Each structure stands twice: as C-alpha cells, then as structure tokens.
Amino acid sequence: MLWKHKGLQKYMEDLSKEYQTLDHRLQHISVSEGDRRSLNQRHAELAPLAVIYKEIQEAEQAIEELESMCKSLNKQDEKQLQELALEERQTILQKINMLYSELLQSLVPKEKYDKNDVILEVTSGRTTGGDICQQFTREIFDMYQNYSSYKHWKFELLNYTPADYGGLHHAAARISGDNVYKHLKYEGGIHRVQRIPEVGLSSRMQRIHTGTMSVIVLPQPDESTSALQMYGVHYPPTKYFFSSLWTACGRPTIQLSSDPIYLEMASDPTG
C-alpha cells in the first residue's frame, strides 16, 4: 500500500509540522502584512492535508486500541463484546481507506489556474449536421448549465443565439465558483453527433448523418494576473518597452525596444 511507504509518511509528518509552525506564527507572532498574506496562503494550502492526516492518525490509534482489547477478551461471557469490537474495527478500516484515497487526491499537484472562473462557449458546426447538430449543441449547453447548478456555481449568460426548431447556433457563459477551471479544463474540443435514420426509408435516406459542435473553455484572470500574462505574454524588464506584439497560430511574439511605448496587436490568418 502506497500509504505505508516510509517516504510518504515522512513527507506527511513534515507537512504536519510545517502547518503547526505556521499556525503558531499566525496566532502568537507579529509579522508584517506582506509576510502574513503569504503565510495565510500557505496555511490555507496545508490545512486540508493536515486535517486528513490527523484523522488518519486518530483512526489508526483507535484500531490499535480495539485490537488490544480483543486480545484480552478470551472468556465466553465476553464473546458478544468481542463481536461488537470487531464490527467497530471494520467500520474504522473502511473510514481509513476512504481517508487514504482523499489524501492521495489532495497530494496531486494543482495547476496554476485551477481555482479560476471560466468563459464557456459552444458553437454548432456551420457546414455539417443541420438541425440535429444545433439541437445537440443546445443539449450540451444545457448540460453545462445544469452541472453548474449542481456544483452551486454562478452561471452568467453572455450570449445566446438560438436556431430554428429549438436548436442553438452559439452561446457563451461566465461560470464562477470554487475550482471551476479544475473541473472543466478538459471539456474543450470538438464533439460529434450522428443521426441514424428510421428503418424503412430509401437507401439514400438511410445514410448516417454526422454533425459536429465545439466547446471552448478559457480560464479568467484573477485580480493579480492580467490576461496577457495568463496566456503566455509576460511583461519585459522596466528599461524596455513593447515595440509590437503579433499573434498567429502559435504563442505570441514580442519585440522589445527602448523607444516610446506603444502596443500593436494583430491576427495573422494561418490558412
């Protein structure tokens, strides 16, 4: 079992000690406002791990006490008590396994923008699929709206272009809440829908019709991050100025100059 690995246990012990040290510093030691902000951020990152680790230790201690008690229960009149202790032990073991799984998931490194809000955009295929594709696009958009309601996220409609017969050409929404981008970052891409005609039609009409629609998920910059920084454009040292910035298929490129600053943005078609 991975949890029994000495390296992992030592790592968790070190994190627990660091959390206790941060907790003591924040409560009893006077620190500057800048240091307090960074300490609070680290304290918040370690808090879930420290809580789970403490619960695991308490559960393992309870297991040891139950096993010790069961060894001392050998008389016939204590058989019922021993059965109750074994049932309690099984319940605690299930709890420990659940805590192990939760701890390992919490240890997975988090991406930089996992906590950010997102802009979600859906678009039906313009040349394929027809009405079926547009109806599929509406169903996908409704699915994300229902999922946002289930997760208690705020779903703010930005654009909605309906199609005929109840379909949808294009829609966009801003979704805000806890770890929105973490849950939706892999949703972007091209989705395919196929319509199978009814039996009994002519051979020409029985061909399977295929349509496509696209989903775009973009993380929104927080207060400390600009949109240029988020999408790979970083500010140069202060002694330089932007000369021009051109965007094409790849990452944006920047030319630096010491001349007076101006910023020119353009899109270069790749077709």
C-alpha positions in Angstrom: 0.0 0.0 0.0 1.3 3.4 -1.0 0.4 4.9 2.3 2.7 2.6 4.2 5.7 3.9 2.2 8.2 5.5 4.6 8.9 8.4 2.2 5.2 9.3 2.0 4.8 9.1 5.8 7.8 11.2 6.4 6.6 13.8 3.9 3.2 14.0 5.6 4.9 14.4 9.0 7.0 17.3 7.7 3.8 18.9 6.2 2.0 18.5 9.6 4.9 20.1 11.5 5.0 23.0 9.0 1.3 23.5 9.4 1.6 23.6 13.2 4.5 26.0 12.9 2.5 28.3 10.6 -0.5 28.1 12.9 1.6 29.2 15.9 3.3 32.1 14.0 0.0 33.5 12.7 -1.6 33.4 16.2 1.3 34.4 18.5 4.0 36.2 16.5 3.7 39.6 15.0 4.5 39.6 11.3 4.3 42.2 8.5 1.3 42.5 6.3 3.1 41.1 3.3 4.5 38.1 5.2 1.1 37.5 6.8 -0.5 37.3 3.4 2.0 34.7 2.2 1.8 32.7 5.5 -2.0 32.7 5.3 -1.9 31.4 1.7 0.5 28.6 2.7 -1.6 27.8 5.8 -4.7 27.5 3.7 -2.9 25.1 1.3 -1.8 22.8 4.1 -5.0 22.9 6.2 -6.9 20.2 4.2 -3.9 17.9 4.3 -3.2 18.4 8.0 -6.9 17.7 8.8 -6.9 14.4 6.8 -3.6 13.3 8.3 -4.8 14.0 11.8 -8.0 12.0 11.2 -5.9 9.1 9.8 -3.7 9.1 12.9 -6.7 9.1 15.2 -8.4 6.3 13.3 -5.2 4.1 13.4 -4.9 4.8 17.1 -8.5 3.6 17.6 -7.7 0.4 15.6 -4.7 -0.4 17.8 -6.9 0.1 21.0 -9.6 -2.2 19.6 -7.1 -4.9 18.7 -5.5 -4.7 22.1 -9.0 -5.0 23.7 -9.9 -8.0 21.5 -6.7 -9.9 22.6 -7.8 -9.5 26.2 -11.3 -10.8 25.6 -11.0 -14.6 25.8 -13.7 -15.6 28.1 -17.0 -17.0 26.8 -19.1 -14.3 28.6 -17.2 -11.6 26.7 -17.9 -13.1 23.2 -20.6 -10.6 22.4 -18.4 -7.7 23.3 -15.6 -9.1 21.2 -18.0 -9.3 18.2 -19.0 -5.6 18.7 -15.3 -4.6 18.8 -14.6 -6.5 15.5 -17.6 -4.7 13.8 -16.3 -1.4 15.1 -12.8 -2.2 13.8 -14.2 -3.0 10.3 -16.0 0.3 10.2 -12.9 2.2 11.1 -10.9 0.4 8.5 -13.4 1.5 5.8 -13.0 5.1 7.1 -9.2 4.8 6.9 -9.3 3.6 3.3 -11.6 6.5 2.4 -9.2 8.9 4.1 -6.2 7.4 2.3 -7.9 8.0 -1.1 -8.9 11.5 -0.2 -5.3 12.3 1.0 -3.7 11.0 -2.2 -6.1 13.0 -4.3 -5.2 16.1 -2.3 -1.5 15.5 -2.8 -1.8 15.6 -6.6 -0.1 18.9 -7.8 -2.6 21.6 -8.7 -2.3 23.6 -11.8 -1.9 27.4 -11.5 -5.4 28.4 -12.7 -7.5 25.5 -11.2 -9.3 28.0 -8.9 -10.1 30.5 -11.6 -13.5 31.1 -13.1 -14.1 30.3 -16.8 -15.7 31.5 -20.0 -17.6 28.6 -21.6 -18.5 28.9 -25.3 -20.3 26.4 -27.5 -20.8 26.6 -31.3 -22.6 24.3 -33.7 -21.0 23.2 -36.9 -21.8 25.6 -39.7 -21.5 23.1 -42.6 -22.4 19.8 -41.1 -25.2 18.3 -39.1 -28.0 20.8 -39.8 -30.9 20.9 -37.3 -29.7 17.8 -35.4 -26.3 19.4 -34.8 -27.9 22.6 -33.5 -30.2 20.6 -31.2 -27.2 18.7 -29.9 -25.4 22.0 -29.2 -28.3 23.2 -27.1 -28.3 19.9 -25.2 -24.6 20.3 -24.4 -25.0 23.9 -23.3 -28.0 22.9 -21.1 -25.9 20.1 -19.6 -23.2 22.5 -18.5 -25.8 24.8 -17.1 -27.3 22.0 -15.1 -23.9 20.9 -13.9 -23.1 24.4 -12.7 -26.4 24.4 -10.7 -25.4 21.0 -9.2 -22.0 22.3 -8.2 -23.6 25.6 -6.8 -21.6 27.7 -9.3 -22.9 31.0 -10.7 -23.9 30.7 -14.4 -24.0 34.1 -16.1 -25.3 34.0 -19.7 -23.2 36.3 -22.0 -24.6 35.3 -25.4 -27.3 33.1 -26.7 -28.1 32.7 -30.4 -31.0 30.2 -30.9 -31.6 28.3 -34.1 -34.8 27.1 -35.7 -36.6 24.1 -34.4 -35.3 24.6 -30.8 -31.6 24.3 -31.6 -28.7 26.6 -30.8 -26.1 28.3 -33.1 -23.9 29.8 -30.4 -23.8 30.5 -26.7 -21.3 31.8 -24.2 -21.5 32.0 -20.4 -19.3 33.0 -17.5 -19.1 30.3 -14.8 -17.8 31.3 -11.4 -17.4 29.4 -8.1 -15.0 27.0 -6.4 -12.4 25.3 -8.6 -14.4 25.8 -11.8 -11.5 25.6 -14.2 -10.2 22.4 -12.4 -13.4 20.6 -13.3 -13.9 22.0 -16.8 -10.4 22.4 -18.2 -10.6 19.1 -20.2 -14.0 19.8 -21.6 -12.8 21.8 -24.6 -12.8 20.3 -28.0 -14.8 19.1 -31.0 -17.8 16.8 -30.3 -19.5 14.6 -32.8 -23.2 13.6 -33.1 -24.6 11.1 -35.5 -28.2 10.7 -36.6 -29.3 7.2 -37.6 -32.4 7.4 -40.0 -35.5 5.5 -39.3 -35.9 2.0 -40.7 -38.0 1.8 -43.9 -36.6 4.8 -45.7 -34.9 4.6 -49.1 -31.2 3.5 -49.2 -30.2 7.1 -50.0 -32.0 8.5 -46.9 -30.7 5.7 -44.6 -27.1 7.1 -44.6 -25.8 8.1 -41.2 -25.6 11.9 -40.9 -22.7 13.3 -38.9 -22.5 16.7 -37.3 -20.0 18.5 -35.1 -20.0 21.2 -32.4 -17.2 22.8 -30.5 -16.7 23.6 -26.8 -14.2 26.3 -25.7 -13.2 26.7 -22.0 -11.0 29.7 -21.1 -9.8 30.5 -17.6 -10.4 34.0 -16.4 -7.6 36.0 -14.9 -7.8 36.8 -11.2 -7.0 40.2 -9.6 -3.3 39.6 -9.6 -2.9 38.2 -13.1 -3.6 40.0 -16.4 -5.0 38.3 -19.4 -1.7 38.7 -21.3 0.3 37.0 -18.5 -2.3 34.2 -18.3 -2.0 33.3 -22.0 1.8 33.4 -22.1 2.7 37.0 -22.6 4.9 38.4 -19.8 6.0 42.0 -19.2 9.6 42.8 -20.0 12.1 44.5 -17.6 11.2 48.1 -16.9 14.0 49.5 -19.0 12.4 48.1 -22.2 9.2 48.9 -24.0 6.8 46.9 -26.2 7.6 47.6 -29.8 5.0 45.3 -31.3 3.1 42.1 -30.5 1.8 39.8 -33.2 -0.4 36.8 -32.7 -0.7 33.9 -35.1 -1.2 30.2 -34.7 1.5 29.7 -32.1 2.4 31.7 -28.9 2.6 35.5 -29.2 5.9 37.0 -30.0 7.2 40.3 -28.6 9.8 42.7 -29.9 11.4 45.0 -27.3 12.6 48.5 -27.9 13.8 51.4 -25.8 11.7 53.8 -27.9 8.5 55.3 -26.5 6.0 52.6 -25.7 3.1 51.5 -28.0 1.4 48.2 -28.3 0.1 46.9 -31.6 -1.9 43.7 -31.8 -3.0 41.9 -35.0 -4.2 38.5 -36.0 -2.3 36.8 -38.9 -4.6 34.3 -40.7 -2.9 30.9 -40.9 -5.0 29.5 -43.8 
